Every structure is written in structure tokens, then in C-alpha cells.
Amino acid sequence: MREILKVTRQKKKSPAVAQALDEYLKNRRRQAFLNKVLSGQTDYAATNDEVESFARIEP
């Protein structure tokens, strides 16, 4: 819990947990999308360089 409070820079537990969960879920959705693009399961029209730049987003 202390780490979550430190990373989110929130002072209260509830907003810290909500922010951490929101960021976690966004990252999961982003990663799922990238996995589909990289495996060719979508017709997303991005160049390889564009897709690789998306993968550099911080976890």
C-alpha cells in the first residue's frame, strides 16, 4: 500500500488504489491491442516503426 501511495502521489488510500487500478487496466488494454497488431490479428494500418513506438510506453 505504501508503494501505491508513493507512486501515485496520492495522500488517501482510496484515490491511490483507484488511480493505480485505472493505470493498470489501461496498460492491459494497450498491451492487448499491441499484441493483436504485432501478431497480425487486426488490419490496423500502422508501419512497423509506429507500432514499435507504441510499445515504448511506460508500464
PAMIBA-795448 format. One record per atom (N, C-alpha, C): x, y, z. Coordinates in steps of 0.02 Angstrom, whole numbers, plus 32768, in hexadecimal, padded with zeros to 4 digits. Last residue first. Layout:
PAMIBA-795448
XYZ ...
***
This chain:
PAMIBA-795448
810C803A7C61 80DD800B7C81 80B6802A7CBA 811680B57BE0 812A809C7C22 80F6806E7C3F 8121808A7B36 80FB80AB7B6B 810D808C7BAE 815880487ACE 818680697AFC 8163808F7B34 80FA801D7A78 81117FEC7AAA 8140800C7ADC 80EE80847A1E 80B980797A4E 80D0804D7A87 815E806F79D0 815D80AB79FB 812680A57A2F 81387FFD798B 816E7FF879BC 816F803479EA 80D680367938 80C380037969 80F97FFD799F 8127808A78E9 80F180A67913 80DD8075794A 8179802D78A9 8197805F78D5 8163807E7903 811B7FE7785C 813F7FC47890 815E7FF678C2 8088804C7843 80C88031782F 80E9800E786A 7FDD801C784B 801680417866 80568022784B 7F4D7FF77839 7F7C800D7805 7FB380397821 7F057F677875 7F1D7FAA7888 7F547FBF7858 7EC37EF2786A 7ED77F13782C 7EEC7F5B7839 7EFB7E7078D8 7ED37EAB78CA 7EEC7ECA7889 7F547E0E78F2 7F0D7DFF78FC 7EE07E3A78F0 7FDE7E1878F0 7FBA7E1C78B1 7F707E0C78B7 80267E247961 801A7DDF794A 7FF27DDE7909 80277EAD7977 80667E8B7968 805D7E44794F 7F9E7EC27993 7FBE7EE37959 7FFD7EBC7946 7F8E7E767A08 7F667E6879CC 7F877E85798E 7FE87EB87A5C 7FF27E717A4D 7FCB7E5D7A0F 7FAD7F367A64 7FEE7F2E7A44 7FFC7EE67A31 7F397F147AAC 7F347F307A68 7F767F277A43 7F727EEA7B24 7F497EBC7AFD 7F437ED47AB5 7FAE7F627B4D 7FD87F287B3E 7FB17EF57B14 7F3D7FB17B64 7F707FC67B34 7F9A7F8B7B1E 7F007F687BCA 7EDD7F717B8B 7F0E7F857B54 7F647F737C2E 7F507F317C15 7F2D7F377BD2 7F677FFE7C41 7FA27FDC7C28 7F917F977C0C 7EE880117C76 7EFA80327C37 7F36800F7C17 7EF67FC87CED 7EC77FB17CBA 7ED67FD17C76 7F5880167D2F 7F647FD07D21 7F377FB77CE9 7F1580907D3D 7F52808D7D16 7F6280457D02 7EAC80657D92 7E9D80837D52 7EDA807F7D24 7EF5803C7E03 7ECD800C7DDE 7EBD80267D98 7F2C80B67E2B 7F58807E7E1A 7F32804A7DF0 7EB881007E47 7EE681167E13 7F1380DD7DFC 7E8280B37EB0 7E5B80BF7E74 7E8980D47E3A 7EE880BD7F0F 7ED7807C7EF3 7EB080847EB2 7EE281477F27 7F2081287F10 7F1280E57EF0 7E62815D7F58 7E75817A7F17 7EB5815B7EFB 7E71810A7FD1 7E3F80FD7F9E 7E50811D7F5A 7EDB8145801F 7EE081018003 7EAF80F77FC9 7F1E81E98005 7EEA81BD8020 7EED817A7FFB 7F7E82297FBE 7F8582288007 7F5481F88028 7FDC81F97F2C 7F9C82087F4D 7FA782057F99 804381D17EDD 804882137EFE 8005822A7F1B 805181567EA7 8019817F7E8E 801C81C67EA9 80C281297EEE 80C3812C7EA5 808D815A7E8A 809681307F75 80D381537F5F 80D2815D7F13 802780DD7F78 802081237F8C 805B814C7F72 806680667F52 803080827F29 802780CC7F39 80BB80527FBF 80D7805C7F7C 80A4807C7F4D 8061803C8026 808E80778028 80AA80877FE3 80297FC58000 800080008000 802C803F8000 
***
